[in-house]
Amino acid sequence: MANVFGFSDDELKLLLVAVRQMRRTFASALRRSPDPALDAYAGLYDRLFEKLKDMAGPVPKDLEGVLE
C-alpha cells in the first residue's frame, strides 16, 4: 500500500517513528498541563499513526509494544 503513495518501506518506517515520537511528546505535555488545544493535536497524531500503521501492513509481534 505504501508504494501506491510513493513511499518506500524504509520511508514509511521513518514516518511511523517520527509520528510515534510526536505522540509521546504530546502525551508528556498533556500529563504536565491538560490543554484542549494540545489534546486536539494529539488526537490528530493518534489518527495519523493508525493510518500509517495500516499502510505498513502487519507489524511483527515483537515490535507491537515498541511502536505504542
ABEGO torsion letter per residue (X at the ends): XAAAAGBBAAAAAAAAAAAAAAAAAAAAAAAABBBAAAAAAAAAAAAAAAAAAAAAEBBBAAAAAAAX
